[in-house]
Amino acid sequence: MNFLRGVMGGPSAGPQPSGAETIQKLCDRVASSTLLDDRRDAVRALKSLSKKYRLEVGIQAMEHLVRVLQTDRSDSEIIGYALDTLYNVISNDLEEEEQDDSEEENSPKQVDDLGSQFTEIFIKQQENVTLLLTLVEEFDFHVRWPGVKLLTSLLKQQGPQVQQIILVSPMGVSRLMDLLADSREVIRNDGVLLLQQLTKSNAAIQKIVAFENAFERLLDIITEEGNSDGGIVVEDCLLLLQNLLKNNNSNQNFFKEGSYIQRMKPWFEVGDDNCGWSAQKVTNLHLMLQLVRVLVSPTNPPGATSSCQKAMFHCGLLQQLCTILMATGVPADILTETINTVSEVIRGCQMNQDYFASVNAPSNPPRPAIVVLLMSMVNERQPFVLRCAVLYCFQCFLYKNQKGQGEIVSTLLPSTIDATGNSVSAGQLLCGGLFSTDSLSNWCAAVALAHALQENATLKEQLLRVQLATSIGNPPVSLLQQCTNILSQGDKIDRRGSKVQTRVGLLMLLCTWLSNCSIAVTHFLHNPANIPFLTGQIAENLGEEEQLVQGLCALLLGISIYYNDNSLENYRKEKLKQLIEKRIGRENFIEKLGFISKHELYSRAAQKPQPSFSSPDHMMFDHEFTKLVKELEGVISKAIYKSSEEDKKEEEVKKTLEQHDNIVTHYKKVIREQDQELEELKQQVNTLKSQNEQLQTTVTQQVSQIQQHKDQYNLLKVQLGKDNQHHNSHSDTVQMNGIQVEEVSKLKEELEEWKNKHELLQGQLREKDSLIEKLKPVQLETGTEQSSQMSKSSVLEHNNELQKELEMLRTQIQLQSAEISKLQAENQKLQVMNTSADPALGDSSATAAKNLELEGRLVQEVKELKSEVKALSEEKASLKQHLDSSNSTVAILQDEKSKLQQEVAESKKEQDDLLVLLADQDQKLSALKNKLKDLGVPVEDEDDIESGDQADEDEDGDEEEQD
């Protein structure tokens, strides 16, 4: 600090050092001081002097400041001072803002030269720019912000050179893209300004920036700032987007493919209250409209423009623009730019043109938007730029739109004119403008009507039918005749504006109308006053203003010769050429014809489709008309010099070519129709193929199912036949649904037999119970005990026999079950073999091969397949019915079998109960015998009882034999 007091002028006495000496001392201090604080103070002092002593600081200190940037990277404060000092030296903005009254004040040119020279010195060493890119990566605010400003200033002074250095620097552009993600708005906003300068006129950098996700980040910033209601940051982002998209087809395609067009729609959502438009909002919306126009510019490749136009329609952007177009309270310049934007969005896109034709203005009654716009175009009180924009919109609506051209011309035809006069049509407005006293309206209406006829010979012929009522009492005249009348009387009519402009507009309309339409040429030549007027205009020596009219008259006369079909004897091609030779001269005619393409206004109009004129007086040529002149000028010049024999040959060649063209057109039409039919047939064939494949699959499935049902049916028949042979060898067979029921009757007989045996056993049991009851009150003899023992052994033997018969029944059931399982296994094997050798599959594959070879018989084959499927379905239904009946019969048999098994089980249970009762009775008899013995009553011996039981058994055996 002591050093600074000495240098900057402290209390010490003596002469004060000059600014250059002070700067020199500070530079020495920066270079030689070993303490960082001293160097920092010296750099801070240089910063404070750099605005006033820019030249001295730049010359003496730049090298030292660069060295500070290289060596003192660890101290952000001294780096910030060094960057600010370099910015003050290189930037011209500060010098322009702070002009004072000193003698060293420089002119703006000198200021620009000074900044450019210092920039050139700085970037001579490319390492300096690379070092600066490294410093911009630092997050410290005091380093990053001055680094961004310095780099922006370098790009402003020496843009292409700095761009090239950054482009070859590793990750140079990517480092700068990180500025858009900085959370500090001042750095982010200055980063946008830096990228603006970086992307100017450099397609390579534009592509890199776009692929570094610039579109996403910029659109996010615009949304955060409030879209069109945002501040100057939105404006800067829109300017950067324009740099990235304008004349860069790759970025435009990337923008469209990234679905960023859809994100533009909220920009144009203007509220109902359109009052109070701020200047910034107008600027923002103007830039937004220009950005839309960049994407659909006529200078872009047609494919890219068309895809963007369709995307704008599908996302609702075109609808939003039409809403602004018809809204009230919109500023005039925004309305004009909106009309121009809508024009280019619908230009050449049939879908968008059809939508625009359906838009109605919010009036009562509603009027089409086209009619409302045409009313503004022919209204001389409207601003000139607005009228030009409406004309451009009408031209774009009709561009390659034959449907729209037909709708406009139809409003002029007698059959479609509204007789009530309640509504004004587009045709009426064009005729009104064509014949008004305002020359600008005449020109706009003539050009608009010419676009309705552009490249449409049919409408040119239909327009010949239009009749106009000129005044009360006079007969109507054709539109063509009225145009020529006004053209010949142009000098006599008092008009506002340029009279030449009206005549040029009418001549352009007539040239467009007559070109490539022999019938219109015949109608034009039918008026005897037309040719003398044209030759008179061409032959006169007029001033420079009239030379343009002379050139157009020569073009119209040349069209009348070139497209003449020689149907009028007095105006055949040869006679018209002789007339030119006598009254004008061929060389003079060709010279006058060349006046058109040599005119300055012609060259301007040929550059772009949009009519843009600095003043109404410069509004002379239309862009599409310049194409017509370029096409016809050469062929008319050749036609004038051709002899009659050459004309005849040319006529013959032309007729031959026309015939050839007609034949080619006819065959093209036939081929087109055949292509359409072929496409339809292909679609039908594909449909039928898919149906055929489905039917084949269905047939295959049904055939296999039917075969399975057949196998199951045959198996059931065989199985039931075997059962019938096994169980019914001694009885007649009874058929029920194709199945024998002998087994059922056999089982029923066995059941009856078992029931009888059961009743017999119950009877015997009752007899034994009664015998026991007799023994209770009285004393029994010993023979009774022997009889009881014999009865017990008889019952046991009978029970054993029943158990043996029951076991036989169980064995028989098990054998039948095993036989059924064996038959089921054989059935599965037969099904597998049948599926592998199914003949129906071979037939289907053969049918498919035949269909591929003979597509013409496909329909018949499909019908046969359908009938076969129907027959198979019927057979399947009948087999299914038989199978159901068989299943029901089997179910009945199974029910009977289960019932029999249940009854057998019940019988076995009753037998067990009977055995238990017999055992109880035995015990009771033994107990009674013991009591009788205790009482001293004599009891029969067991031998007597056994002999009695044996006798009972013999009796039972005799009864069984009798049964």
Secondary structure, DSSP 8 states (H G I E B T S, - for coil): -HHHHHHH--S--S----HHHHHHHHHHHHHH--SHHHHHHHHHHHHHHTTTSHHHHHHHHHHHHHHHHHH-TT-HHHHHHHHHHHHHHH-SHHHHH---SSTT---HHHHHHHHHHHHHHHHHSHHHHHHHHHHHT---HHHHHHHHHHHHHHHHHSHHHHHHHHHHSTTHHHHHHGGGG-SSHHHHHHHHHHHHHHTTT-HHHHHHHHHTTHHHHHHHHHHHHTGGG--HHHHHHHHHHHHHHTT-HHHHHHHHHTT-SGGGGGGG---S------HHHHHHHHHHHHHHHHHT-TTS-HHHHHHHHHHHHHTTHHHHHHHHHH-SS--HHHHHHHHHHHHHHHTT-HHHHHHHHH-EES-SS-EEHHHHHHHHHT-TTS-HHHHHHHHHHHHHHHTT-HHHHHHHHHTTSGGGS-TT--S--HHHHHHHHHTSSBHHHHHHHHHHHHHHHTT-HHHHHHHTT-EE--STTS--EEHHHHHHHHHHTTTTS--BS-HHHHHHHHHHHHHHHHTT-HHHHHHHHHSTTHHHHHHHHHHS---HHHHHHHHHHHHHHHHHHHT--S-SGGG-HHHHHHHHHHHT-HHHHHHHHTHHHHSHHHHHHTT-SS---SSGGG----HHHHHHHHHHHHHHHHHHH--HHHHHHHHHHHHHHHHHHHHHHHHHHHHHHHHHHHHHHHHHHHHHHHHHHHHHHHHHHHHHHHHHHHHHHHHHHHHHHHHHHHH-SSS---EETTEE-HHHHHHHHHHHHHHHHHHHHHHHHHHHHHHHHHHTTS---HHHHHHHHHHHHHHHHHHHHHHHHHHHHHHHHHHHHHHHHHHHHHHHHHHHHHHHT-HHHHHHHHHHHHHHH-GGGHHHHHHHHHHHHHHHHHHHHHHHHHHHHHHHHHHHHHHHHHHHHHHHHHHHHHHHHHHHHHHHHHHHHHHHHHHHHHHT-----HHHHHHHHHHHHHHHHHHHHH-
